């Protein structure tokens, strides 16, 4: 799928974000914007919102697990590797 931006200031903003290193490509910037829109227009139940807030708080407190560790545990559990 190709997307054409009709407003030059939007294209300029996206390219500035890529140049600043916030996104690896213009496509990635557009995808992030669409994901954000999806989150805004998707109704979450109270339990989901609470889980997201708990996760955010844990992240802010430095209570994180490296993806490599999670990946390795899942591989051992499901693949025996």
C-alpha positions, 0 to 999 in steps of 0.5 A: 500500500502506498500513501500520498500526503497532500499537505507538505507540512505533514510530509515535512514533519514525518521526514523531520522525525525520521531524521531525528532518529525517532523512526527508522523510516517514513513508513514506520512513522505513519504506522505509529500514527495509525496505531495511536489512532487505533488505540484512541478509537478502541474502547477498552474495558476497565480491567484492560485499562487497569492492566495497562496502567499497572504495566506503565507503573512497573516500567516507570519503576524500572521493573522490567524484564529484558525481551531476550530473557522472556524469549529464552524462557518461552523457547525452553517452555514450548520448544525445549531449547 
